[in-house]
């Protein structure tokens, strides 16, 4: 959270565009996916547990720059 306070957005989506197909349905931004993977790895969470953390934990929402009412 301190990194986000100090530097703002850490990962910009434009840095990760090449890793995602241009076709298909809408998705979460590549930068957001990259940012979620850091605390997921640090806390040794499964994908489902990380998704639950984004939906229900204030610290994860703050670190990702989401509104508290964001459904995650």
N, CA, C and O atoms as CSV, one atom per row, in Angstrom:
chain,resi,resn,atom,element,x,y,z
A,1,UNK,N,N,0.817,-1.183,0.000
A,1,UNK,CA,C,0.000,0.000,0.000
A,1,UNK,C,C,0.866,1.255,0.000
A,1,UNK,O,O,0.487,2.280,-0.565
A,2,UNK,N,N,2.016,1.167,0.630
A,2,UNK,CA,C,2.913,2.323,0.651
A,2,UNK,C,C,3.427,2.642,-0.745
A,2,UNK,O,O,3.594,3.810,-1.099
A,3,UNK,N,N,3.676,1.610,-1.534
A,3,UNK,CA,C,4.143,1.840,-2.909
A,3,UNK,C,C,3.081,2.588,-3.686
A,3,UNK,O,O,3.394,3.533,-4.410
A,4,UNK,N,N,1.824,2.179,-3.547
A,4,UNK,CA,C,0.746,2.849,-4.260
A,4,UNK,C,C,0.601,4.285,-3.786
A,4,UNK,O,O,0.380,5.181,-4.601
A,5,UNK,N,N,0.721,4.523,-2.495
A,5,UNK,CA,C,0.644,5.892,-1.973
A,5,UNK,C,C,1.749,6.767,-2.549
A,5,UNK,O,O,1.522,7.926,-2.897
A,6,UNK,N,N,2.934,6.207,-2.644
A,6,UNK,CA,C,4.089,6.981,-3.075
A,6,UNK,C,C,4.135,7.201,-4.589
A,6,UNK,O,O,4.417,8.303,-5.059
A,7,UNK,N,N,3.856,6.145,-5.335
A,7,UNK,CA,C,4.063,6.206,-6.784
A,7,UNK,C,C,2.783,6.198,-7.601
A,7,UNK,O,O,2.841,6.383,-8.816
A,8,UNK,N,N,1.644,5.992,-6.986
A,8,UNK,CA,C,0.397,5.897,-7.738
A,8,UNK,C,C,0.285,4.529,-8.377
A,8,UNK,O,O,0.626,3.520,-7.759
A,9,UNK,N,N,-0.187,4.489,-9.602
A,9,UNK,CA,C,-0.344,3.218,-10.312
A,9,UNK,C,C,1.028,2.616,-10.587
A,9,UNK,O,O,1.899,3.267,-11.165
A,10,UNK,N,N,1.209,1.379,-10.171
A,10,UNK,CA,C,2.501,0.713,-10.333
A,10,UNK,C,C,2.615,0.093,-11.716
A,10,UNK,O,O,3.633,0.258,-12.388
A,11,UNK,N,N,1.592,-0.612,-12.141
A,11,UNK,CA,C,1.600,-1.271,-13.438
A,11,UNK,C,C,0.574,-0.611,-14.341
A,11,UNK,O,O,-0.598,-0.501,-13.981
A,12,UNK,N,N,1.005,-0.178,-15.492
A,12,UNK,CA,C,0.097,0.394,-16.482
A,12,UNK,C,C,-0.293,-0.700,-17.465
A,12,UNK,O,O,0.547,-1.513,-17.850
A,13,UNK,N,N,-1.548,-0.731,-17.871
A,13,UNK,CA,C,-2.037,-1.789,-18.752
A,13,UNK,C,C,-1.294,-1.850,-20.075
A,13,UNK,O,O,-1.134,-2.928,-20.647
A,14,UNK,N,N,-0.840,-0.712,-20.564
A,14,UNK,CA,C,-0.164,-0.680,-21.852
A,14,UNK,C,C,1.101,-1.546,-21.860
A,14,UNK,O,O,1.512,-2.019,-22.920
A,15,UNK,N,N,1.714,-1.758,-20.709
A,15,UNK,CA,C,2.922,-2.571,-20.622
A,15,UNK,C,C,2.633,-4.050,-20.867
A,15,UNK,O,O,3.553,-4.808,-21.175
A,16,UNK,N,N,1.385,-4.472,-20.737
A,16,UNK,CA,C,1.039,-5.887,-20.800
A,16,UNK,C,C,0.131,-6.241,-21.963
A,16,UNK,O,O,-0.325,-7.381,-22.053
A,17,UNK,N,N,-0.143,-5.313,-22.846
A,17,UNK,CA,C,-1.081,-5.550,-23.941
A,17,UNK,C,C,-0.628,-6.696,-24.835
A,17,UNK,O,O,-1.460,-7.470,-25.308
A,18,UNK,N,N,0.659,-6.819,-25.072
A,18,UNK,CA,C,1.155,-7.867,-25.967
A,18,UNK,C,C,0.868,-9.268,-25.430
A,18,UNK,O,O,0.849,-10.221,-26.209
A,19,UNK,N,N,0.651,-9.419,-24.157
A,19,UNK,CA,C,0.399,-10.723,-23.559
A,19,UNK,C,C,-1.056,-11.165,-23.610
A,19,UNK,O,O,-1.376,-12.253,-23.131
A,20,UNK,N,N,-1.949,-10.353,-24.176
A,20,UNK,CA,C,-3.363,-10.673,-24.212
A,20,UNK,C,C,-3.888,-10.635,-25.640
A,20,UNK,O,O,-3.524,-9.759,-26.425
A,21,UNK,N,N,-4.740,-11.588,-25.964
A,21,UNK,CA,C,-5.315,-11.661,-27.307
A,21,UNK,C,C,-6.261,-10.485,-27.549
A,21,UNK,O,O,-6.956,-10.047,-26.632
A,22,UNK,N,N,-6.289,-9.972,-28.784
A,22,UNK,CA,C,-7.179,-8.851,-29.082
A,22,UNK,C,C,-8.644,-9.272,-29.218
A,22,UNK,O,O,-9.528,-8.416,-29.235
A,23,UNK,N,N,-8.913,-10.571,-29.314
A,23,UNK,CA,C,-10.285,-11.057,-29.475
A,23,UNK,C,C,-10.812,-11.575,-28.144
A,23,UNK,O,O,-10.058,-11.798,-27.197
A,24,UNK,N,N,-12.108,-11.758,-28.098
A,24,UNK,CA,C,-12.718,-12.322,-26.899
A,24,UNK,C,C,-13.522,-11.296,-26.138
A,24,UNK,O,O,-13.653,-10.143,-26.546
A,25,UNK,N,N,-14.052,-11.744,-25.032
A,25,UNK,CA,C,-14.892,-10.881,-24.209
A,25,UNK,C,C,-14.090,-9.891,-23.398
A,25,UNK,O,O,-12.862,-9.963,-23.353
A,26,UNK,N,N,-14.783,-8.966,-22.756
A,26,UNK,CA,C,-14.091,-7.979,-21.935
A,26,UNK,C,C,-13.393,-8.649,-20.748
A,26,UNK,O,O,-13.826,-9.690,-20.253
A,27,UNK,N,N,-12.338,-8.040,-20.324
A,27,UNK,CA,C,-11.534,-8.611,-19.255
A,27,UNK,C,C,-11.085,-7.506,-18.311
A,27,UNK,O,O,-11.278,-6.318,-18.569
A,28,UNK,N,N,-10.485,-7.933,-17.222
A,28,UNK,CA,C,-9.849,-6.988,-16.313
A,28,UNK,C,C,-8.596,-6.481,-17.006
A,28,UNK,O,O,-8.008,-7.193,-17.820
A,29,UNK,N,N,-8.182,-5.267,-16.697
A,29,UNK,CA,C,-7.004,-4.721,-17.353
A,29,UNK,C,C,-5.766,-5.567,-17.044
A,29,UNK,O,O,-5.635,-6.089,-15.936
A,30,UNK,N,N,-4.870,-5.704,-18.002
A,30,UNK,CA,C,-3.645,-6.474,-17.784
A,30,UNK,C,C,-2.814,-5.947,-16.618
A,30,UNK,O,O,-2.206,-6.735,-15.893
A,31,UNK,N,N,-2.776,-4.636,-16.426
A,31,UNK,CA,C,-2.038,-4.066,-15.310
A,31,UNK,C,C,-2.624,-4.483,-13.971
A,31,UNK,O,O,-1.888,-4.742,-13.019
A,32,UNK,N,N,-3.954,-4.548,-13.896
A,32,UNK,CA,C,-4.618,-4.972,-12.665
A,32,UNK,C,C,-4.303,-6.440,-12.376
A,32,UNK,O,O,-4.050,-6.809,-11.229
A,33,UNK,N,N,-4.319,-7.273,-13.412
A,33,UNK,CA,C,-3.992,-8.685,-13.215
A,33,UNK,C,C,-2.562,-8.851,-12.712
A,33,UNK,O,O,-2.297,-9.684,-11.845
A,34,UNK,N,N,-1.651,-8.065,-13.253
A,34,UNK,CA,C,-0.257,-8.145,-12.807
A,34,UNK,C,C,-0.133,-7.704,-11.355
A,34,UNK,O,O,0.611,-8.306,-10.581
A,35,UNK,N,N,-0.855,-6.663,-10.990
A,35,UNK,CA,C,-0.785,-6.154,-9.627
A,35,UNK,C,C,-1.405,-7.126,-8.625
A,35,UNK,O,O,-0.923,-7.228,-7.497
A,36,UNK,N,N,-2.452,-7.833,-9.007
A,36,UNK,CA,C,-3.081,-8.813,-8.119
A,36,UNK,C,C,-2.154,-9.989,-7.866
A,36,UNK,O,O,-2.162,-10.565,-6.778
A,37,UNK,N,N,-1.356,-10.347,-8.860
A,37,UNK,CA,C,-0.504,-11.531,-8.712
A,37,UNK,C,C,0.579,-11.351,-7.641
A,37,UNK,O,O,1.050,-12.341,-7.083
A,38,UNK,N,N,0.976,-10.132,-7.348
A,38,UNK,CA,C,2.021,-9.894,-6.347
A,38,UNK,C,C,1.545,-10.272,-4.936
A,38,UNK,O,O,2.192,-11.097,-4.291
A,39,UNK,N,N,0.436,-9.699,-4.430
A,39,UNK,CA,C,-0.005,-10.123,-3.100
A,39,UNK,C,C,-0.515,-11.568,-3.085
A,39,UNK,O,O,-0.435,-12.241,-2.057
A,40,UNK,N,N,-1.034,-12.042,-4.212
A,40,UNK,CA,C,-1.467,-13.434,-4.283
A,40,UNK,C,C,-0.288,-14.366,-4.029
A,40,UNK,O,O,-0.399,-15.326,-3.266
A,41,UNK,N,N,0.821,-14.081,-4.662
A,41,UNK,CA,C,2.022,-14.884,-4.461
A,41,UNK,C,C,2.556,-14.724,-3.036
A,41,UNK,O,O,2.936,-15.704,-2.395
A,42,UNK,N,N,2.580,-13.492,-2.550
A,42,UNK,CA,C,3.121,-13.230,-1.215
A,42,UNK,C,C,2.325,-13.944,-0.123
A,42,UNK,O,O,2.894,-14.397,0.870
A,43,UNK,N,N,1.015,-14.042,-0.308
A,43,UNK,CA,C,0.165,-14.693,0.685
A,43,UNK,C,C,-0.111,-16.157,0.354
A,43,UNK,O,O,-0.842,-16.837,1.074
A,44,UNK,N,N,0.477,-16.637,-0.737
A,44,UNK,CA,C,0.312,-18.038,-1.177
A,44,UNK,C,C,-1.162,-18.421,-1.303
A,44,UNK,O,O,-1.617,-19.411,-0.729
A,45,UNK,N,N,-1.887,-17.620,-2.061
A,45,UNK,CA,C,-3.308,-17.850,-2.251
A,45,UNK,C,C,-3.578,-18.499,-3.601
A,45,UNK,O,O,-2.841,-18.273,-4.561
A,46,UNK,N,N,-4.629,-19.301,-3.676
A,46,UNK,CA,C,-5.084,-19.825,-4.952
A,46,UNK,C,C,-5.764,-18.685,-5.714
A,46,UNK,O,O,-5.988,-17.609,-5.161
A,47,UNK,N,N,-6.087,-18.928,-6.975
A,47,UNK,CA,C,-6.787,-17.906,-7.756
A,47,UNK,C,C,-8.128,-17.562,-7.116
A,47,UNK,O,O,-8.496,-16.390,-7.031
A,48,UNK,N,N,-8.849,-18.569,-6.672
A,48,UNK,CA,C,-10.151,-18.334,-6.052
A,48,UNK,C,C,-10.007,-17.541,-4.755
A,48,UNK,O,O,-10.804,-16.640,-4.493
A,49,UNK,N,N,-9.007,-17.860,-3.947
A,49,UNK,CA,C,-8.782,-17.129,-2.703
A,49,UNK,C,C,-8.395,-15.678,-2.985
A,49,UNK,O,O,-8.817,-14.772,-2.266
A,50,UNK,N,N,-7.596,-15.457,-4.024
A,50,UNK,CA,C,-7.217,-14.090,-4.392
A,50,UNK,C,C,-8.437,-13.311,-4.861
A,50,UNK,O,O,-8.589,-12.139,-4.518
A,51,UNK,N,N,-9.310,-13.945,-5.640
A,51,UNK,CA,C,-10.538,-13.282,-6.089
A,51,UNK,C,C,-11.410,-12.912,-4.889
A,51,UNK,O,O,-11.984,-11.824,-4.851
A,52,UNK,N,N,-11.510,-13.811,-3.914
A,52,UNK,CA,C,-12.268,-13.504,-2.706
A,52,UNK,C,C,-11.638,-12.349,-1.930
A,52,UNK,O,O,-12.350,-11.519,-1.364
A,53,UNK,N,N,-10.309,-12.296,-1.902
A,53,UNK,CA,C,-9.612,-11.210,-1.201
A,53,UNK,C,C,-9.901,-9.870,-1.870
A,53,UNK,O,O,-10.091,-8.866,-1.182
A,54,UNK,N,N,-9.936,-9.841,-3.202
A,54,UNK,CA,C,-10.234,-8.595,-3.918
A,54,UNK,C,C,-11.664,-8.153,-3.629
A,54,UNK,O,O,-11.937,-6.959,-3.510
A,55,UNK,N,N,-12.571,-9.111,-3.515
A,55,UNK,CA,C,-13.970,-8.768,-3.236
A,55,UNK,C,C,-14.203,-8.322,-1.808
A,55,UNK,O,O,-15.063,-7.476,-1.566
A,56,UNK,N,N,-13.452,-8.873,-0.841
A,56,UNK,CA,C,-13.823,-8.652,0.539
A,56,UNK,C,C,-12.831,-7.969,1.454
A,56,UNK,O,O,-13.169,-7.660,2.597
A,57,UNK,N,N,-11.618,-7.725,0.991
A,57,UNK,CA,C,-10.623,-7.154,1.910
A,57,UNK,C,C,-10.310,-5.706,1.545
A,57,UNK,O,O,-9.999,-5.392,0.397
A,58,UNK,N,N,-10.397,-4.856,2.519
A,58,UNK,CA,C,-10.157,-3.432,2.300
A,58,UNK,C,C,-8.718,-3.177,1.860
A,58,UNK,O,O,-8.487,-2.343,0.984
A,59,UNK,N,N,-7.750,-3.874,2.444
A,59,UNK,CA,C,-6.357,-3.632,2.082
A,59,UNK,C,C,-6.083,-3.976,0.623
A,59,UNK,O,O,-5.310,-3.278,-0.033
A,60,UNK,N,N,-6.688,-5.020,0.108
A,60,UNK,CA,C,-6.488,-5.377,-1.299
A,60,UNK,C,C,-7.159,-4.335,-2.196
A,60,UNK,O,O,-6.584,-3.935,-3.208
A,61,UNK,N,N,-8.354,-3.896,-1.841
A,61,UNK,CA,C,-9.045,-2.889,-2.652
A,61,UNK,C,C,-8.234,-1.603,-2.698
A,61,UNK,O,O,-8.116,-0.976,-3.750
A,62,UNK,N,N,-7.683,-1.213,-1.569
A,62,UNK,CA,C,-6.887,0.006,-1.523
A,62,UNK,C,C,-5.634,-0.144,-2.381
A,62,UNK,O,O,-5.300,0.750,-3.158
A,63,UNK,N,N,-4.949,-1.263,-2.242
A,63,UNK,CA,C,-3.714,-1.481,-3.005
A,63,UNK,C,C,-3.988,-1.497,-4.511
A,63,UNK,O,O,-3.135,-1.094,-5.302
A,64,UNK,N,N,-5.165,-1.957,-4.903
A,64,UNK,CA,C,-5.512,-2.022,-6.328
A,64,UNK,C,C,-6.179,-0.749,-6.835
A,64,UNK,O,O,-6.464,-0.619,-8.025
A,65,UNK,N,N,-6.424,0.182,-5.930
A,65,UNK,CA,C,-7.043,1.449,-6.338
A,65,UNK,C,C,-8.529,1.328,-6.613
A,65,UNK,O,O,-9.076,2.099,-7.402
A,66,UNK,N,N,-9.188,0.375,-5.978
A,66,UNK,CA,C,-10.623,0.185,-6.180
A,66,UNK,C,C,-11.419,0.945,-5.130
A,66,UNK,O,O,-10.925,1.223,-4.037
A,67,UNK,N,N,-12.635,1.272,-5.470
A,67,UNK,CA,C,-13.560,1.876,-4.508
A,67,UNK,C,C,-13.977,0.810,-3.509
A,67,UNK,O,O,-13.990,-0.374,-3.845
A,68,UNK,N,N,-14.319,1.204,-2.291
A,68,UNK,CA,C,-14.736,0.232,-1.289
A,68,UNK,C,C,-16.001,-0.517,-1.703
A,68,UNK,O,O,-16.200,-1.665,-1.307
A,69,UNK,N,N,-16.846,0.121,-2.490
A,69,UNK,CA,C,-18.076,-0.525,-2.933
A,69,UNK,C,C,-17.863,-1.377,-4.191
A,69,UNK,O,O,-18.801,-2.024,-4.657
A,70,UNK,N,N,-16.664,-1.386,-4.737
A,70,UNK,CA,C,-16.381,-2.181,-5.941
A,70,UNK,C,C,-16.625,-3.657,-5.653
A,70,UNK,O,O,-16.155,-4.164,-4.634
A,71,UNK,N,N,-17.350,-4.361,-6.529
A,71,UNK,CA,C,-17.650,-5.770,-6.272
A,71,UNK,C,C,-16.446,-6.686,-6.463
A,71,UNK,O,O,-16.516,-7.871,-6.137
A,72,UNK,N,N,-15.351,-6.157,-6.981
A,72,UNK,CA,C,-14.147,-6.979,-7.148
A,72,UNK,C,C,-14.234,-7.840,-8.340
A,72,UNK,O,O,-13.305,-8.594,-8.626
